[in-house]
Amino acid sequence: MATDDEDRIIELEIKLVYQEQLIRELDMLVRAFGDKLDANTRELEKLKQAIKSPESPMGPANEPPPHY
């Protein structure tokens, strides 16, 4: 009887170790995705600002008509 209990405890401890490892790996993955999302959000905001106020005018709206 004691060995059955010991075996069950050992099995539970092994499962716990694997779960803790998985949680650490998932935490690192979530943090990496969060960092990437933050970087992409900052880049998107920069692009939005660049579209709103470009440093140099671009496109046909700023070119003289062809007959000039």
Secondary structure, 3 states (H helix, E strand, C coil): CHHHHHHHHHHHHHHHHHHHHHHHHHHHHHHHHHHHHHHHHHHHHHHHHHHHCCCCCCCHHHCCCCCC
